[in-house]
């Protein structure tokens, strides 16, 4: 039991931060393996735990509710106190809030700076820069923008389905799916107003193409009264 509690105390805070960061949209291209996940959680554990213990020593387990609870400044004391139910609950609860706050700061401010630094080094080496998202799918379809697309196959372009993207698959879903709404309306709109295509995404494995129509022209066409 002591080994289990020690594992929870020494891994869970880092895993929580890893979970929050991915929830905020900072995802790798592929899922991390178990060994990689453990290593990342161990690295993230240190800053989360340091701030958690600092706040806990000042405001939580040193207050009158637990007058006999000592402050924790070493790993030995942390492991020993992990068997104390009050300390364990207070530590894990505080770790949740600390990991959330640190993940917000990283995803919003630190990750863009990290990406800029990486791209500067890549450009210095003559290598193309990374995009703000790790995959083409996320770059195009996981933004918070309205988008009208046409989906079809290269060997049968006449059966292209045109509609507004309502839902798109998340990065780690095994299959890529798009949910389109108002298909009939946007099909007529694109055909009647000759809306230009600004981008085309090609899946070279399945020969599926996704045409992305000019959103400005779509909006302008919607404002024109139908005859």
C-alpha positions in Angstrom: 0.0 0.0 0.0 2.8 2.4 0.8 4.4 1.8 -2.6 1.1 2.4 -4.3 0.5 5.7 -2.4 4.1 6.8 -3.2 3.5 6.0 -6.9 0.3 8.1 -6.9 2.0 11.0 -5.1 5.1 10.9 -7.3 3.3 10.4 -10.7 -0.2 11.8 -10.5 0.6 15.5 -10.4 2.7 15.3 -13.6 0.1 13.2 -15.3 -2.6 15.7 -14.4 -0.6 18.5 -16.1 0.0 16.3 -19.1 -3.8 15.7 -19.3 -4.6 19.4 -19.0 -2.1 20.4 -21.7 -3.5 17.9 -24.2 -7.1 19.1 -23.3 -6.0 22.6 -24.2 -5.0 21.5 -27.7 -1.3 21.0 -27.4 -1.1 17.4 -28.9 1.7 15.4 -30.4 1.4 13.8 -33.9 0.9 10.3 -32.4 0.0 9.0 -29.0 2.9 8.7 -26.6 3.9 5.2 -25.6 3.7 4.0 -22.0 7.4 4.7 -21.4 7.2 8.1 -23.0 4.1 9.0 -21.0 5.8 7.9 -17.8 8.9 10.0 -18.6 6.9 13.1 -19.4 4.8 12.7 -16.3 7.9 12.4 -14.2 9.3 15.6 -15.7 6.1 17.5 -15.2 5.8 16.2 -11.7 8.7 18.4 -10.4 7.3 21.9 -11.1 3.7 20.9 -10.1 4.9 19.3 -6.8 7.2 22.2 -5.9 4.5 24.8 -6.2 1.9 22.4 -4.5 4.2 21.9 -1.5 5.0 25.6 -1.3 1.3 26.5 -1.2 0.5 23.6 1.1 3.2 24.5 3.6 2.1 28.1 3.7 -1.7 27.7 3.6 -3.1 24.2 3.9 -1.6 21.5 6.1 0.2 24.0 8.4 -3.0 25.7 9.6 -4.9 24.9 12.8 -6.9 22.1 11.2 -3.8 20.0 11.3 -1.5 21.6 13.9 0.7 18.5 14.2 1.3 18.2 10.4 4.9 19.3 9.6 5.9 21.3 6.6 7.3 19.2 3.8 10.6 20.2 2.1 12.1 16.9 1.2 11.2 13.8 -0.8 11.6 11.6 2.2 9.0 13.6 4.2 6.7 13.6 1.1 6.8 9.8 0.8 6.3 9.3 4.5 3.3 11.7 4.7 1.7 10.1 1.7 0.2 7.5 4.1 -1.6 10.3 6.0 -5.2 10.5 4.6 -5.6 14.2 5.3 -2.2 15.1 3.7 -2.9 12.8 0.7 -6.3 14.4 -0.1 -5.1 17.9 0.4 -2.0 17.3 -1.7 -3.9 15.7 -4.6 -6.7 18.3 -4.5 -4.2 21.2 -4.5 -2.2 19.4 -7.3 -5.2 19.4 -9.5 -5.7 23.2 -9.3 -1.9 23.9 -9.5 -1.5 21.6 -12.6 -4.5 23.3 -14.2 -3.1 26.8 -13.7 0.4 25.8 -14.9 -1.1 24.1 -18.0 -3.0 27.3 -18.9 0.1 29.3 -18.6 2.1 26.8 -20.7 -0.5 26.4 -23.4 -1.2 30.1 -23.8 2.2 31.7 -23.3 5.1 29.3 -23.0 4.2 26.9 -25.9 4.1 29.7 -28.5 7.5 30.9 -27.3 8.9 27.4 -27.4 7.6 26.9 -30.9 9.1 30.2 -32.1 12.5 29.2 -30.7 12.3 25.8 -32.3 11.4 27.3 -35.7 14.3 29.8 -35.5 16.7 26.9 -35.0 15.0 24.9 -37.8 15.2 27.9 -40.2 18.8 28.4 -39.3 19.4 24.8 -40.3 17.4 25.4 -43.6 14.5 23.2 -42.4 10.8 24.3 -42.8 9.1 25.7 -39.8 6.6 23.8 -37.7 2.9 24.9 -37.9 1.1 25.9 -34.7 -0.6 22.4 -34.7 1.2 19.1 -35.3 -1.0 17.7 -38.0 -2.7 18.9 -41.2 -6.1 17.8 -39.9 -5.8 19.9 -36.8 -4.4 22.8 -38.8 -7.5 22.9 -41.1 -10.5 21.5 -39.2 -10.0 22.0 -35.5 -10.1 25.8 -35.5 -13.1 27.6 -34.2 -14.1 28.9 -37.7 -17.2 28.3 -39.9 -16.1 26.4 -42.9 -17.9 25.2 -46.1 -16.3 22.2 -47.7 -16.8 19.8 -50.6 -15.9 16.2 -50.1 -15.4 13.6 -52.8 -13.1 11.1 -54.5 -10.6 11.8 -57.2 -12.1 9.1 -59.4 -15.7 10.3 -59.0 -15.7 14.1 -58.5 -19.3 14.4 -59.7 -20.6 13.0 -56.4 -18.9 15.7 -54.2 -20.9 16.5 -51.1 -20.9 20.2 -50.1 -21.9 21.4 -46.6 -20.9 23.4 -43.5 -18.5 21.5 -41.1 -20.4 21.0 -37.9 -18.2 18.5 -36.2 -14.7 17.0 -36.9 -12.8 14.1 -35.4 -10.4 14.7 -32.6 -6.7 14.0 -33.2 -6.6 10.5 -31.7 -9.8 9.1 -33.2 -8.9 6.1 -35.3 -10.9 7.4 -38.3 -11.2 10.9 -39.7 -14.8 12.0 -39.9 -16.6 15.2 -40.8 -20.2 16.0 -40.0 -21.8 18.4 -42.6 -25.0 20.3 -42.2 -27.2 22.2 -44.7 -25.8 20.1 -47.5 -28.6 20.9 -50.0 -28.5 24.6 -49.2 -24.7 25.0 -49.6 -24.6 22.8 -52.7 -27.0 25.2 -54.5 -25.2 28.2 -53.0 -21.8 27.1 -54.3 -23.1 26.1 -57.7 -25.3 29.2 -58.3 -22.7 31.7 -57.2 -19.6 29.9 -58.5 -17.8 30.1 -55.1 -14.0 29.7 -55.6 -12.0 27.0 -53.9 -9.2 28.4 -51.7 -7.6 25.2 -50.5 -7.8 21.5 -51.2 -6.8 18.7 -48.8 -5.8 15.4 -50.4 -5.7 12.0 -48.7 -3.2 10.2 -50.9 -4.0 6.8 -49.4 -7.8 6.8 -50.0 -7.9 9.3 -52.9 -10.4 11.5 -51.0 -10.2 15.2 -51.5 -11.7 18.0 -49.4 -12.2 21.4 -51.1 -12.4 24.4 -48.8 -14.5 27.3 -50.2 -13.8 31.0 -49.8 -15.6 32.0 -46.6 -15.8 35.6 -47.6 -17.5 34.7 -50.9 -19.9 32.4 -49.0 -20.9 35.2 -46.7 -21.4 37.6 -49.5 -23.5 35.1 -51.5 -25.7 34.5 -48.5 -26.5 38.2 -48.3 -27.7 38.3 -51.9 -31.5 37.8 -52.0 -32.6 34.8 -54.0 -34.5 35.4 -57.1 
